[in-house]
Amino acid sequence: MGQLGLGRQFGRLAPQLDGAFRADGVFAHDRLRFVDFVDDVEDLLEDVAWQEQGDKKAADGFEEFMLQHYSG
């Protein structure tokens, strides 16, 4: 996040992503649907893009890319 210039946002984003992954780093499917997680992350990225660049569209396509990439 720091390399992207978003380091100051990480402190705010990390707690919102907490609980989505187990201690071993595996996504917690039993706690949250992956589709819902990806949608939430896209919303967070849009907020960061708006705050950092004044343009929510910088995060457009994230959800579609993730679902296509991980749907097999």
C-alpha positions in Angstrom: 0.0 0.0 0.0 2.9 2.3 0.8 4.4 1.8 -2.7 1.1 2.9 -4.2 1.0 6.0 -2.1 -1.9 4.7 -0.1 -0.1 3.9 3.2 -2.1 6.4 5.2 -5.3 4.7 4.1 -4.1 1.2 5.3 -4.8 1.9 8.9 -8.4 2.7 8.0 -8.8 -0.2 5.6 -7.2 -3.0 7.6 -9.9 -3.2 10.3 -12.6 -3.3 7.6 -11.0 -6.4 6.0 -10.4 -8.1 9.4 -12.1 -11.4 9.7 -12.2 -12.1 6.0 -9.1 -14.3 6.3 -8.1 -17.0 8.8 -4.8 -16.8 10.7 -3.2 -19.1 8.0 -4.2 -16.5 5.3 -7.0 -18.6 3.7 -10.2 -16.8 2.9 -12.9 -17.5 5.5 -15.7 -18.8 3.2 -17.6 -19.9 6.2 -17.9 -16.3 7.5 -18.3 -14.4 4.3 -19.2 -15.0 0.7 -16.3 -14.2 -1.7 -18.7 -12.2 -3.9 -19.7 -10.0 -1.0 -16.1 -9.6 0.0 -15.0 -8.5 -3.4 -17.9 -6.1 -3.6 -16.9 -4.6 -0.2 -13.3 -4.3 -1.3 -14.3 -2.5 -4.5 -16.3 0.0 -2.4 -13.3 0.6 -0.2 -11.0 1.1 -3.1 -13.5 3.6 -4.6 -13.4 5.5 -1.4 -9.6 5.6 -1.4 -9.5 6.5 -5.1 -11.9 9.4 -4.4 -9.9 10.6 -1.4 -6.5 10.3 -3.1 -7.3 11.2 -6.7 -10.8 12.7 -6.7 -11.9 10.0 -9.1 -13.9 6.8 -8.0 -13.4 5.4 -11.5 -9.8 4.5 -10.7 -11.2 1.4 -9.0 -13.7 0.5 -11.8 -13.3 -3.1 -13.0 -11.8 -4.5 -9.8 -14.9 -6.6 -8.9 -15.3 -7.9 -12.4 -11.6 -8.8 -12.7 -11.5 -10.6 -9.4 -14.6 -12.6 -10.1 -13.4 -13.6 -13.6 -9.9 -14.4 -12.4 -10.9 -16.5 -9.4 -14.0 -18.2 -10.8 -11.8 -20.8 -12.5 
